Amino acid sequence: MTQQELADRVGVTRQTVNAIEGEKYSPTLEMAFEIAAVFGVPLEQAFSYEPPRKRKSARQ
Amino acid sequence: MSSKPDTAGFSFREKSLVVTVVANVAVYAYYFWRAFSIGEDNPELVAALFMRTVVLLVLVMVASHSVLAVVHRPERVDERDRVIAMRGTHIGYYVLASGAFCALVVAATGRTFWTAHAILAALVLAEIAKDASRLVYYRRGA
C-alpha cells in the first residue's frame, strides 16, 4: 500500500502519513485506531511507544 | 507502505508558507524603509504609502497563490495541519505580546507616528514568526 492510498483511506494528507512514518508526528489516538483498522491489525501491532528518555538514550 | 520519507519535496502548504513569509518580509521591509525615510512630518504621505503597501501585498499574495494552485494541487487540511497551525499561532502570540509591550513603551513618548509603527511592526513580526515557525514544524516535525 502506498502512502497516498493509506492517506486517502484515513482521510489525511500523504505528507501526514509520511511524517508519522518518519517519526516526525505522533497521530491522535483516533487516527492511530483508523490506521490500524485499515491494516486490520490491533493498535499495538500498528504502533509502538517508546518513552522520550529511552529514545534519547537509544540515539546516544 | 512503499514510499520513503520526504526530505526535499515541499507540499502545497509549505510552499504557500514560504511565499507568504518572503512576501511579508519583502513588502514590509520596503514599507518601513520608505516610511522611515519620509518621517513623521508627512503623515498623509505615509498613509498613502501604507495603502499602496497593503494593495501590493494583496496582489502579490493572490498572484503567487494562483500560480501555486495551478502547478501544485492544494491538499486537504488534516489534524497535523491544525496542530502545526496552533503551535505557530502560539509562537506568534509571544512575538505579538512582546511587540505590544514595546509599543506601550513607545506610546509613553507621546509620538503617534512611532507608536503606530511599533504596533504595525509587532503585528508584522508576529505574522512572520507564526508562518516561519509553522514551516519549521512542517520540515522538522511537530
N, CA and C atoms of all chains as a GROMACS GRO file, in nm:
protein
  606
    1MET      N    1   0.084  -0.120   0.000
    1MET     CA    2   0.000   0.000   0.000
    1MET      C    3   0.088   0.125   0.000
    2THR      N    4   0.053   0.220  -0.085
    2THR     CA    5   0.133   0.344  -0.089
    2THR      C    6   0.085   0.439   0.020
    3GLN      N    7   0.169   0.539   0.046
    3GLN     CA    8   0.132   0.639   0.147
    3GLN      C    9   0.006   0.713   0.104
    4GLN      N   10  -0.006   0.739  -0.026
    4GLN     CA   11  -0.123   0.811  -0.077
    4GLN      C   12  -0.250   0.730  -0.056
    5GLU      N   13  -0.241   0.599  -0.081
    5GLU     CA   14  -0.359   0.512  -0.062
    5GLU      C   15  -0.402   0.511   0.084
    6LEU      N   16  -0.303   0.498   0.173
    6LEU     CA   17  -0.335   0.497   0.317
    6LEU      C   18  -0.394   0.633   0.358
    7ALA      N   19  -0.333   0.741   0.307
    7ALA     CA   20  -0.382   0.876   0.340
    7ALA      C   21  -0.527   0.893   0.296
    8ASP      N   22  -0.558   0.846   0.175
    8ASP     CA   23  -0.696   0.860   0.124
    8ASP      C   24  -0.794   0.780   0.210
    9ARG      N   25  -0.751   0.664   0.253
    9ARG     CA   26  -0.843   0.581   0.332
    9ARG      C   27  -0.863   0.636   0.473
   10VAL      N   28  -0.760   0.699   0.526
   10VAL     CA   29  -0.772   0.753   0.663
   10VAL      C   30  -0.830   0.896   0.660
   11GLY      N   31  -0.816   0.963   0.546
   11GLY     CA   32  -0.869   1.099   0.534
   11GLY      C   33  -0.772   1.206   0.578
   12VAL      N   34  -0.641   1.181   0.551
   12VAL     CA   35  -0.539   1.281   0.582
   12VAL      C   36  -0.454   1.303   0.456
   13THR      N   37  -0.353   1.391   0.467
   13THR     CA   38  -0.266   1.413   0.352
   13THR      C   39  -0.154   1.308   0.350
   14ARG      N   40  -0.096   1.290   0.231
   14ARG     CA   41   0.017   1.196   0.219
   14ARG      C   42   0.133   1.244   0.307
   15GLN      N   43   0.148   1.377   0.318
   15GLN     CA   44   0.258   1.433   0.400
   15GLN      C   45   0.243   1.392   0.546
   16THR      N   46   0.119   1.382   0.592
   16THR     CA   47   0.097   1.342   0.731
   16THR      C   48   0.134   1.195   0.752
   17VAL      N   49   0.096   1.111   0.657
   17VAL     CA   50   0.134   0.969   0.666
   17VAL      C   51   0.287   0.958   0.664
   18ASN      N   52   0.348   1.038   0.577
   18ASN     CA   53   0.495   1.038   0.568
   18ASN      C   54   0.558   1.083   0.700
   19ALA      N   55   0.500   1.186   0.761
   19ALA     CA   56   0.553   1.238   0.887
   19ALA      C   57   0.540   1.135   1.000
   20ILE      N   58   0.429   1.059   0.999
   20ILE     CA   59   0.410   0.955   1.101
   20ILE      C   60   0.515   0.846   1.081
   21GLU      N   61   0.533   0.807   0.956
   21GLU     CA   62   0.630   0.703   0.923
   21GLU      C   63   0.773   0.746   0.961
   22GLY      N   64   0.802   0.874   0.938
   22GLY     CA   65   0.936   0.926   0.968
   22GLY      C   66   0.952   0.970   1.112
   23GLU      N   67   0.853   0.937   1.198
   23GLU     CA   68   0.853   0.973   1.341
   23GLU      C   69   0.865   1.123   1.364
   24LYS      N   70   0.805   1.201   1.272
   24LYS     CA   71   0.805   1.346   1.287
   24LYS      C   72   0.672   1.395   1.341
   25TYR      N   73   0.575   1.306   1.350
   25TYR     CA   74   0.444   1.344   1.401
   25TYR      C   75   0.379   1.225   1.470
   26SER      N   76   0.327   1.249   1.590
   26SER     CA   77   0.253   1.145   1.661
   26SER      C   78   0.104   1.167   1.638
   27PRO      N   79   0.036   1.071   1.575
   27PRO     CA   80  -0.106   1.091   1.544
   27PRO      C   81  -0.192   1.089   1.671
   28THR      N   82  -0.312   1.143   1.660
   28THR     CA   83  -0.406   1.133   1.770
   28THR      C   84  -0.447   0.987   1.784
   29LEU      N   85  -0.503   0.955   1.898
   29LEU     CA   86  -0.546   0.817   1.922
   29LEU      C   87  -0.648   0.774   1.816
   30GLU      N   88  -0.736   0.868   1.781
   30GLU     CA   89  -0.841   0.839   1.683
   30GLU      C   90  -0.779   0.801   1.547
   31MET      N   91  -0.680   0.880   1.503
   31MET     CA   92  -0.617   0.848   1.375
   31MET      C   93  -0.537   0.718   1.383
   32ALA      N   94  -0.474   0.695   1.496
   32ALA     CA   95  -0.397   0.571   1.514
   32ALA      C   96  -0.489   0.449   1.501
   33PHE      N   97  -0.608   0.459   1.561
   33PHE     CA   98  -0.706   0.350   1.550
   33PHE      C   99  -0.750   0.331   1.405
   34GLU      N  100  -0.769   0.443   1.336
   34GLU     CA  101  -0.813   0.435   1.195
   34GLU      C  102  -0.706   0.369   1.109
   35ILE      N  103  -0.580   0.402   1.133
   35ILE     CA  104  -0.470   0.343   1.056
   35ILE      C  105  -0.462   0.192   1.085
   36ALA      N  106  -0.472   0.159   1.213
   36ALA     CA  107  -0.469   0.016   1.250
   36ALA      C  108  -0.586  -0.058   1.185
   37ALA      N  109  -0.702   0.007   1.180
   37ALA     CA  110  -0.821  -0.057   1.120
   37ALA      C  111  -0.802  -0.080   0.970
   38VAL      N  112  -0.734   0.015   0.903
   38VAL     CA  113  -0.707  -0.001   0.759
   38VAL      C  114  -0.622  -0.127   0.736
   39PHE      N  115  -0.524  -0.150   0.822
   39PHE     CA  116  -0.438  -0.268   0.808
   39PHE      C  117  -0.501  -0.393   0.870
   40GLY      N  118  -0.612  -0.373   0.940
   40GLY     CA  119  -0.680  -0.487   1.001
   40GLY      C  120  -0.601  -0.552   1.113
   41VAL      N  121  -0.528  -0.468   1.186
   41VAL     CA  122  -0.448  -0.520   1.298
   41VAL      C  123  -0.481  -0.439   1.424
   42PRO      N  124  -0.452  -0.496   1.544
   42PRO     CA  125  -0.476  -0.418   1.666
   42PRO      C  126  -0.378  -0.299   1.673
   43LEU      N  127  -0.416  -0.199   1.751
   43LEU     CA  128  -0.336  -0.076   1.761
   43LEU      C  129  -0.190  -0.104   1.797
   44GLU      N  130  -0.170  -0.195   1.896
   44GLU     CA  131  -0.033  -0.220   1.944
   44GLU      C  132   0.055  -0.290   1.841
   45GLN      N  133  -0.013  -0.344   1.737
   45GLN     CA  134   0.066  -0.407   1.631
   45GLN      C  135   0.104  -0.304   1.523
   46ALA      N  136   0.022  -0.203   1.509
   46ALA     CA  137   0.050  -0.099   1.409
   46ALA      C  138   0.145   0.007   1.464
   47PHE      N  139   0.137   0.032   1.596
   47PHE     CA  140   0.220   0.137   1.657
   47PHE      C  141   0.292   0.084   1.780
   48SER      N  142   0.406   0.144   1.808
   48SER     CA  143   0.475   0.112   1.934
   48SER      C  144   0.513   0.244   1.999
   49TYR      N  145   0.524   0.243   2.130
   49TYR     CA  146   0.557   0.366   2.201
   49TYR      C  147   0.687   0.348   2.278
   50GLU      N  148   0.774   0.449   2.262
   50GLU     CA  149   0.898   0.450   2.337
   50GLU      C  150   0.902   0.579   2.417
   51PRO      N  151   0.915   0.572   2.550
   51PRO     CA  152   0.920   0.696   2.629
   51PRO      C  153   1.036   0.784   2.582
   52PRO      N  154   1.020   0.918   2.587
   52PRO     CA  155   1.124   1.009   2.537
   52PRO      C  156   1.263   0.981   2.592
   53ARG      N  157   1.272   0.944   2.722
   53ARG     CA  158   1.403   0.922   2.784
   53ARG      C  159   1.475   0.804   2.715
   54LYS      N  160   1.399   0.701   2.685
   54LYS     CA  161   1.456   0.584   2.620
   54LYS      C  162   1.502   0.619   2.479
   55ARG      N  163   1.418   0.700   2.410
   55ARG     CA  164   1.451   0.739   2.273
   55ARG      C  165   1.582   0.816   2.271
   56LYS      N  166   1.600   0.904   2.374
   56LYS     CA  167   1.719   0.987   2.382
   56LYS      C  168   1.843   0.900   2.403
   57SER      N  169   1.832   0.804   2.497
   57SER     CA  170   1.949   0.720   2.526
   57SER      C  171   1.979   0.625   2.411
   58ALA      N  172   1.876   0.587   2.335
   58ALA     CA  173   1.896   0.499   2.221
   58ALA      C  174   1.975   0.570   2.111
   59ARG      N  175   1.954   0.702   2.102
   59ARG     CA  176   2.024   0.780   1.998
   59ARG      C  177   2.170   0.800   2.034
   60GLN      N  178   2.203   0.800   2.168
   60GLN     CA  179   2.341   0.829   2.211
   60GLN      C  180   2.438   0.713   2.191
   61MET      N  181   0.414   0.000   0.370
   61MET     CA  182   0.395   0.112   0.279
   61MET      C  183   0.519   0.128   0.191
   62SER      N  184   0.499   0.181   0.072
   62SER     CA  185   0.608   0.175  -0.023
   62SER      C  186   0.690   0.303  -0.041
   63SER      N  187   0.642   0.416   0.012
   63SER     CA  188   0.717   0.540  -0.013
   63SER      C  189   0.821   0.564   0.094
   64LYS      N  190   0.928   0.634   0.055
   64LYS     CA  191   1.031   0.670   0.153
   64LYS      C  192   1.001   0.809   0.209
   65PRO      N  193   1.058   0.842   0.328
   65PRO     CA  194   1.027   0.971   0.388
   65PRO      C  195   1.067   1.088   0.298
   66ASP      N  196   0.983   1.194   0.300
   66ASP     CA  197   1.013   1.317   0.224
   66ASP      C  198   1.125   1.391   0.293
   67THR      N  199   1.226   1.431   0.221
   67THR     CA  200   1.329   1.514   0.281
   67THR      C  201   1.345   1.643   0.202
   68ALA      N  202   1.309   1.642   0.075
   68ALA     CA  203   1.332   1.760  -0.007
   68ALA      C  204   1.202   1.824  -0.056
   69GLY      N  205   1.106   1.743  -0.102
   69GLY     CA  206   0.986   1.797  -0.164
   69GLY      C  207   0.900   1.877  -0.069
   70PHE      N  208   0.856   1.995  -0.114
   70PHE     CA  209   0.770   2.080  -0.033
   70PHE      C  210   0.626   2.056  -0.075
   71SER      N  211   0.536   2.048   0.022
   71SER     CA  212   0.393   2.034  -0.007
   71SER      C  213   0.338   2.171  -0.048
   72PHE      N  214   0.212   2.172  -0.092
   72PHE     CA  215   0.148   2.299  -0.129
   72PHE      C  216   0.150   2.395  -0.011
   73ARG      N  217   0.116   2.342   0.106
   73ARG     CA  218   0.107   2.428   0.225
   73ARG      C  219   0.243   2.487   0.263
   74GLU      N  220   0.349   2.405   0.250
   74GLU     CA  221   0.483   2.455   0.281
   74GLU      C  222   0.525   2.563   0.182
   75LYS      N  223   0.495   2.539   0.053
   75LYS     CA  224   0.528   2.639  -0.049
   75LYS      C  225   0.450   2.768  -0.024
   76SER      N  226   0.324   2.752   0.014
   76SER     CA  227   0.241   2.868   0.044
   76SER      C  228   0.301   2.948   0.160
   77LEU      N  229   0.352   2.878   0.262
   77LEU     CA  230   0.413   2.946   0.376
   77LEU      C  231   0.541   3.018   0.336
   78VAL      N  232   0.622   2.955   0.250
   78VAL     CA  233   0.746   3.017   0.203
   78VAL      C  234   0.712   3.147   0.129
   79VAL      N  235   0.614   3.138   0.039
   79VAL     CA  236   0.572   3.255  -0.040
   79VAL      C  237   0.521   3.366   0.054
   80THR      N  238   0.440   3.327   0.152
   80THR     CA  239   0.383   3.426   0.245
   80THR      C  240   0.491   3.494   0.328
   81VAL      N  241   0.586   3.415   0.379
   81VAL     CA  242   0.694   3.474   0.460
   81VAL      C  243   0.779   3.568   0.374
   82VAL      N  244   0.817   3.522   0.255
   82VAL     CA  245   0.901   3.604   0.167
   82VAL      C  246   0.827   3.734   0.129
   83ALA      N  247   0.699   3.721   0.094
   83ALA     CA  248   0.620   3.839   0.054
   83ALA      C  249   0.608   3.937   0.170
   84ASN      N  250   0.578   3.886   0.289
   84ASN     CA  251   0.565   3.974   0.406
   84ASN      C  252   0.696   4.046   0.438
   85VAL      N  253   0.806   3.969   0.436
   85VAL     CA  254   0.937   4.029   0.467
   85VAL      C  255   0.971   4.136   0.363
   86ALA      N  256   0.958   4.101   0.235
   86ALA     CA  257   0.998   4.194   0.128
   86ALA      C  258   0.910   4.319   0.127
   87VAL      N  259   0.778   4.300   0.129
   87VAL     CA  260   0.687   4.414   0.117
   87VAL      C  261   0.697   4.505   0.240
   88TYR      N  262   0.699   4.447   0.359
   88TYR     CA  263   0.704   4.533   0.478
   88TYR      C  264   0.843   4.593   0.501
   89ALA      N  265   0.948   4.525   0.456
   89ALA     CA  266   1.082   4.586   0.464
   89ALA      C  267   1.084   4.711   0.378
   90TYR      N  268   1.024   4.699   0.259
   90TYR     CA  269   1.014   4.816   0.170
   90TYR      C  270   0.932   4.926   0.238
   91TYR      N  271   0.818   4.888   0.297
   91TYR     CA  272   0.730   4.987   0.360
   91TYR      C  273   0.803   5.061   0.473
   92PHE      N  274   0.866   4.986   0.564
   92PHE     CA  275   0.930   5.051   0.679
   92PHE      C  276   1.046   5.140   0.634
   93TRP      N  277   1.121   5.091   0.535
   93TRP     CA  278   1.232   5.171   0.483
   93TRP      C  279   1.180   5.303   0.426
   94ARG      N  280   1.074   5.297   0.346
   94ARG     CA  281   1.018   5.417   0.284
   94ARG      C  282   0.952   5.508   0.390
   95ALA      N  283   0.879   5.445   0.482
   95ALA     CA  284   0.807   5.524   0.584
   95ALA      C  285   0.906   5.599   0.673
   96PHE      N  286   1.015   5.533   0.710
   96PHE     CA  287   1.113   5.599   0.797
   96PHE      C  288   1.190   5.706   0.719
   97SER      N  289   1.202   5.688   0.588
   97SER     CA  290   1.266   5.792   0.506
   97SER      C  291   1.176   5.916   0.499
   98ILE      N  292   1.045   5.892   0.487
   98ILE     CA  293   0.951   6.005   0.480
   98ILE      C  294   0.946   6.077   0.615
   99GLY      N  295   0.939   5.996   0.724
   99GLY     CA  296   0.939   6.055   0.858
   99GLY      C  297   0.801   6.094   0.907
  100GLU      N  298   0.799   6.144   1.031
  100GLU     CA  299   0.671   6.171   1.096
  100GLU      C  300   0.609   6.306   1.059
  101ASP      N  301   0.680   6.386   0.980
  101ASP     CA  302   0.626   6.518   0.944
  101ASP      C  303   0.527   6.514   0.828
  102ASN      N  304   0.520   6.401   0.759
  102ASN     CA  305   0.429   6.390   0.644
  102ASN      C  306   0.334   6.271   0.660
  103PRO      N  307   0.239   6.280   0.753
  103PRO     CA  308   0.150   6.166   0.778
  103PRO      C  309   0.065   6.126   0.656
  104GLU      N  310   0.031   6.224   0.569
  104GLU     CA  311  -0.051   6.191   0.451
  104GLU      C  312   0.028   6.101   0.357
  105LEU      N  313   0.155   6.132   0.339
  105LEU     CA  314   0.240   6.052   0.250
  105LEU      C  315   0.257   5.911   0.305
  106VAL      N  316   0.274   5.902   0.436
  106VAL     CA  317   0.291   5.770   0.499
  106VAL      C  318   0.162   5.689   0.489
  107ALA      N  319   0.048   5.756   0.508
  107ALA     CA  320  -0.081   5.688   0.497
  107ALA      C  321  -0.102   5.635   0.356
  108ALA      N  322  -0.067   5.717   0.256
  108ALA     CA  323  -0.080   5.674   0.115
  108ALA      C  324   0.013   5.557   0.087
  109LEU      N  325   0.135   5.565   0.143
  109LEU     CA  326   0.232   5.456   0.126
  109LEU      C  327   0.179   5.327   0.188
  110PHE      N  328   0.116   5.340   0.304
  110PHE     CA  329   0.061   5.221   0.371
  110PHE      C  330  -0.049   5.157   0.287
  111MET      N  331  -0.136   5.241   0.231
  111MET     CA  332  -0.244   5.188   0.146
  111MET      C  333  -0.186   5.115   0.025
  112ARG      N  334  -0.085   5.175  -0.037
  112ARG     CA  335  -0.020   5.113  -0.154
  112ARG      C  336   0.044   4.980  -0.114
  113THR      N  337   0.104   4.978   0.006
  113THR     CA  338   0.170   4.856   0.053
  113THR      C  339   0.070   4.742   0.073
  114VAL      N  340  -0.044   4.776   0.132
  114VAL     CA  341  -0.147   4.674   0.157
  114VAL      C  342  -0.198   4.618   0.024
  115VAL      N  343  -0.225   4.709  -0.072
  115VAL     CA  344  -0.272   4.665  -0.204
  115VAL      C  345  -0.166   4.578  -0.271
  116LEU      N  346  -0.040   4.622  -0.264
  116LEU     CA  347   0.070   4.545  -0.324
  116LEU      C  348   0.079   4.405  -0.263
  117LEU      N  349   0.068   4.400  -0.130
  117LEU     CA  350   0.078   4.270  -0.062
  117LEU      C  351  -0.036   4.177  -0.104
  118VAL      N  352  -0.157   4.232  -0.113
  118VAL     CA  353  -0.272   4.151  -0.155
  118VAL      C  354  -0.250   4.099  -0.297
  119LEU      N  355  -0.203   4.188  -0.387
  119LEU     CA  356  -0.179   4.147  -0.526
  119LEU      C  357  -0.072   4.038  -0.534
  120VAL      N  358   0.036   4.056  -0.459
  120VAL     CA  359   0.146   3.958  -0.460
  120VAL      C  360   0.095   3.823  -0.409
  121MET      N  361   0.016   3.826  -0.302
  121MET     CA  362  -0.034   3.701  -0.243
  121MET      C  363  -0.131   3.630  -0.338
  122VAL      N  364  -0.221   3.708  -0.398
  122VAL     CA  365  -0.319   3.648  -0.490
  122VAL      C  366  -0.247   3.588  -0.610
  123ALA      N  367  -0.154   3.665  -0.669
  123ALA     CA  368  -0.083   3.617  -0.788
  123ALA      C  369   0.000   3.493  -0.757
  124SER      N  370   0.077   3.499  -0.649
  124SER     CA  371   0.166   3.387  -0.616
  124SER      C  372   0.086   3.261  -0.580
  125HIS      N  373  -0.024   3.278  -0.506
  125HIS     CA  374  -0.102   3.160  -0.469
  125HIS      C  375  -0.182   3.105  -0.587
  126SER      N  376  -0.217   3.191  -0.681
  126SER     CA  377  -0.285   3.143  -0.802
  126SER      C  378  -0.189   3.054  -0.882
  127VAL      N  379  -0.064   3.101  -0.897
  127VAL     CA  380   0.037   3.022  -0.969
  127VAL      C  381   0.061   2.890  -0.895
  128LEU      N  382   0.074   2.901  -0.762
  128LEU     CA  383   0.098   2.780  -0.680
  128LEU      C  384  -0.015   2.678  -0.696
  129ALA      N  385  -0.138   2.728  -0.696
  129ALA     CA  386  -0.254   2.638  -0.705
  129ALA      C  387  -0.261   2.570  -0.841
  130VAL      N  388  -0.208   2.637  -0.945
  130VAL     CA  389  -0.207   2.577  -1.079
  130VAL      C  390  -0.102   2.466  -1.088
  131VAL      N  391   0.019   2.496  -1.038
  131VAL     CA  392   0.128   2.398  -1.051
  131VAL      C  393   0.124   2.289  -0.942
  132HIS      N  394   0.054   2.316  -0.833
  132HIS     CA  395   0.055   2.222  -0.720
  132HIS      C  396  -0.086   2.218  -0.660
  133ARG      N  397  -0.154   2.106  -0.677
  133ARG     CA  398  -0.292   2.097  -0.628
  133ARG      C  399  -0.297   2.110  -0.475
  134PRO      N  400  -0.378   2.204  -0.423
  134PRO     CA  401  -0.386   2.217  -0.276
  134PRO      C  402  -0.436   2.089  -0.210
  135GLU      N  403  -0.377   2.056  -0.093
  135GLU     CA  404  -0.420   1.934  -0.021
  135GLU      C  405  -0.528   1.969   0.080
  136ARG      N  406  -0.594   1.864   0.129
  136ARG     CA  407  -0.694   1.886   0.234
  136ARG      C  408  -0.623   1.923   0.365
  137VAL      N  409  -0.699   1.982   0.457
  137VAL     CA  410  -0.645   2.017   0.589
  137VAL      C  411  -0.674   1.901   0.683
  138ASP      N  412  -0.572   1.851   0.751
  138ASP     CA  413  -0.595   1.741   0.845
  138ASP      C  414  -0.547   1.778   0.985
  139GLU      N  415  -0.547   1.681   1.076
  139GLU     CA  416  -0.516   1.712   1.217
  139GLU      C  417  -0.374   1.765   1.236
  140ARG      N  418  -0.279   1.715   1.154
  140ARG     CA  419  -0.140   1.763   1.166
  140ARG      C  420  -0.132   1.911   1.128
  141ASP      N  421  -0.203   1.950   1.023
  141ASP     CA  422  -0.205   2.092   0.982
  141ASP      C  423  -0.261   2.178   1.094
  142ARG      N  424  -0.367   2.127   1.160
  142ARG     CA  425  -0.429   2.206   1.268
  142ARG      C  426  -0.336   2.217   1.388
  143VAL      N  427  -0.265   2.109   1.419
  143VAL     CA  428  -0.170   2.113   1.532
  143VAL      C  429  -0.058   2.212   1.502
  144ILE      N  430  -0.005   2.206   1.380
  144ILE     CA  431   0.104   2.295   1.342
  144ILE      C  432   0.057   2.441   1.340
  145ALA      N  433  -0.063   2.463   1.290
  145ALA     CA  434  -0.118   2.600   1.288
  145ALA      C  435  -0.131   2.654   1.430
  146MET      N  436  -0.175   2.567   1.521
  146MET     CA  437  -0.193   2.606   1.660
  146MET      C  438  -0.059   2.643   1.725
  147ARG      N  439   0.043   2.560   1.697
  147ARG     CA  440   0.176   2.588   1.755
  147ARG      C  441   0.236   2.716   1.697
  148GLY      N  442   0.214   2.737   1.567
  148GLY     CA  443   0.261   2.859   1.503
  148GLY      C  444   0.195   2.982   1.563
  149THR      N  445   0.064   2.972   1.586
  149THR     CA  446  -0.011   3.083   1.646
  149THR      C  447   0.040   3.111   1.787
  150HIS      N  448   0.075   3.005   1.859
  150HIS     CA  449   0.128   3.015   1.995
  150HIS      C  450   0.258   3.097   1.995
  151ILE      N  451   0.347   3.066   1.901
  151ILE     CA  452   0.475   3.140   1.891
  151ILE      C  453   0.448   3.284   1.848
  152GLY      N  454   0.359   3.300   1.750
  152GLY     CA  455   0.323   3.434   1.703
  152GLY      C  456   0.267   3.520   1.815
  153TYR      N  457   0.194   3.457   1.906
  153TYR     CA  458   0.134   3.529   2.018
  153TYR      C  459   0.243   3.591   2.107
  154TYR      N  460   0.350   3.514   2.135
  154TYR     CA  461   0.458   3.566   2.220
  154TYR      C  462   0.526   3.685   2.153
  155VAL      N  463   0.545   3.676   2.023
  155VAL     CA  464   0.607   3.787   1.949
  155VAL      C  465   0.515   3.909   1.955
  156LEU      N  466   0.385   3.886   1.936
  156LEU     CA  467   0.288   3.996   1.939
  156LEU      C  468   0.283   4.060   2.078
  157ALA      N  469   0.284   3.976   2.182
  157ALA     CA  470   0.279   4.028   2.319
  157ALA      C  471   0.404   4.111   2.349
  158SER      N  472   0.521   4.062   2.305
  158SER     CA  473   0.645   4.137   2.326
  158SER      C  474   0.640   4.270   2.250
  159GLY      N  475   0.592   4.263   2.126
  159GLY     CA  476   0.580   4.383   2.044
  159GLY      C  477   0.482   4.482   2.104
  160ALA      N  478   0.372   4.432   2.161
  160ALA     CA  479   0.272   4.520   2.223
  160ALA      C  480   0.333   4.592   2.343
  161PHE      N  481   0.416   4.520   2.418
  161PHE     CA  482   0.484   4.581   2.533
  161PHE      C  483   0.577   4.693   2.486
  162CYS      N  484   0.654   4.664   2.379
  162CYS     CA  485   0.744   4.766   2.322
  162CYS      C  486   0.663   4.886   2.274
  163ALA      N  487   0.548   4.860   2.212
  163ALA     CA  488   0.463   4.968   2.161
  163ALA      C  489   0.412   5.055   2.276
  164LEU      N  490   0.384   4.992   2.391
  164LEU     CA  491   0.340   5.068   2.510
  164LEU      C  492   0.450   5.163   2.556
  165VAL      N  493   0.574   5.113   2.553
  165VAL     CA  494   0.688   5.196   2.593
  165VAL      C  495   0.701   5.315   2.496
  166VAL      N  496   0.688   5.285   2.367
  166VAL     CA  497   0.698   5.392   2.266
  166VAL      C  498   0.582   5.491   2.284
  167ALA      N  499   0.462   5.439   2.315
  167ALA     CA  500   0.345   5.525   2.332
  167ALA      C  501   0.366   5.626   2.446
  168ALA      N  502   0.449   5.587   2.544
  168ALA     CA  503   0.475   5.677   2.656
  168ALA      C  504   0.547   5.804   2.612
  169THR      N  505   0.611   5.799   2.496
  169THR     CA  506   0.680   5.918   2.445
  169THR      C  507   0.580   6.016   2.383
  170GLY      N  508   0.458   5.968   2.356
  170GLY     CA  509   0.354   6.054   2.301
  170GLY      C  510   0.367   6.081   2.152
  171ARG      N  511   0.453   6.005   2.084
  171ARG     CA  512   0.473   6.029   1.940
  171ARG      C  513   0.391   5.926   1.860
  172THR      N  514   0.286   5.976   1.798
  172THR     CA  515   0.189   5.890   1.729
  172THR      C  516   0.253   5.808   1.617
  173PHE      N  517   0.337   5.872   1.537
  173PHE     CA  518   0.399   5.805   1.423
  173PHE      C  519   0.476   5.680   1.468
  174TRP      N  520   0.559   5.697   1.570
  174TRP     CA  521   0.642   5.585   1.616
  174TRP      C  522   0.560   5.480   1.688
  175THR      N  523   0.456   5.523   1.759
  175THR     CA  524   0.369   5.428   1.829
  175THR      C  525   0.295   5.342   1.726
  176ALA      N  526   0.239   5.407   1.623
  176ALA     CA  527   0.166   5.333   1.520
  176ALA      C  528   0.258   5.233   1.451
  177HIS      N  529   0.381   5.276   1.426
  177HIS     CA  530   0.474   5.184   1.357
  177HIS      C  531   0.525   5.073   1.448
  178ALA      N  532   0.532   5.102   1.576
  178ALA     CA  533   0.570   4.995   1.670
  178ALA      C  534   0.460   4.888   1.673
  179ILE      N  535   0.333   4.933   1.672
  179ILE     CA  536   0.221   4.838   1.670
  179ILE      C  537   0.221   4.758   1.539
  180LEU      N  538   0.240   4.830   1.428
  180LEU     CA  539   0.243   4.762   1.297
  180LEU      C  540   0.358   4.662   1.290
  181ALA      N  541   0.475   4.702   1.341
  181ALA     CA  542   0.592   4.612   1.340
  181ALA      C  543   0.562   4.487   1.422
  182ALA      N  544   0.496   4.506   1.537
  182ALA     CA  545   0.461   4.391   1.622
  182ALA      C  546   0.368   4.296   1.547
  183LEU      N  547   0.268   4.352   1.478
  183LEU     CA  548   0.174   4.268   1.402
  183LEU      C  549   0.245   4.193   1.289
  184VAL      N  550   0.331   4.263   1.218
  184VAL     CA  551   0.402   4.202   1.104
  184VAL      C  552   0.499   4.095   1.152
  185LEU      N  553   0.575   4.127   1.257
  185LEU     CA  554   0.672   4.029   1.309
  185LEU      C  555   0.601   3.905   1.364
  186ALA      N  556   0.487   3.927   1.430
  186ALA     CA  557   0.411   3.814   1.483
  186ALA      C  558   0.363   3.723   1.369
  187GLU      N  559   0.318   3.785   1.262
  187GLU     CA  560   0.270   3.708   1.145
  187GLU      C  561   0.385   3.629   1.083
  188ILE      N  562   0.500   3.695   1.069
  188ILE     CA  563   0.616   3.628   1.010
  188ILE      C  564   0.663   3.514   1.101
  189ALA      N  565   0.668   3.540   1.231
  189ALA     CA  566   0.711   3.437   1.326
  189ALA      C  567   0.616   3.317   1.321
  190LYS      N  568   0.486   3.345   1.312
  190LYS     CA  569   0.385   3.238   1.307
  190LYS      C  570   0.406   3.151   1.183
  191ASP      N  571   0.420   3.214   1.068
  191ASP     CA  572   0.433   3.138   0.943
  191ASP      C  573   0.569   3.067   0.934
  192ALA      N  574   0.675   3.136   0.978
  192ALA     CA  575   0.809   3.076   0.972
  192ALA      C  576   0.816   2.956   1.065
  193SER      N  577   0.757   2.968   1.185
  193SER     CA  578   0.762   2.855   1.279
  193SER      C  579   0.678   2.738   1.227
  194ARG      N  580   0.566   2.768   1.160
  194ARG     CA  581   0.486   2.661   1.100
  194ARG      C  582   0.568   2.586   0.996
  195LEU      N  583   0.645   2.661   0.919
  195LEU     CA  584   0.730   2.599   0.817
  195LEU      C  585   0.834   2.508   0.882
  196VAL      N  586   0.892   2.556   0.992
  196VAL     CA  587   0.992   2.475   1.063
  196VAL      C  588   0.926   2.348   1.117
  197TYR      N  589   0.806   2.360   1.174
  197TYR     CA  590   0.736   2.241   1.226
  197TYR      C  591   0.705   2.144   1.113
  198TYR      N  592   0.669   2.194   0.996
  198TYR     CA  593   0.642   2.104   0.884
  198TYR      C  594   0.767   2.028   0.842
  199ARG      N  595   0.882   2.098   0.845
  199ARG     CA  596   1.005   2.034   0.797
  199ARG      C  597   1.069   1.946   0.904
  200ARG      N  598   1.067   1.992   1.030
  200ARG     CA  599   1.141   1.920   1.134
  200ARG      C  600   1.053   1.830   1.220
  201GLY      N  601   0.923   1.843   1.207
  201GLY     CA  602   0.832   1.760   1.284
  201GLY      C  603   0.761   1.838   1.392
  202ALA      N  604   0.634   1.799   1.416
  202ALA     CA  605   0.553   1.869   1.517
  202ALA      C  606   0.524   1.777   1.635
   0.00000   0.00000   0.00000
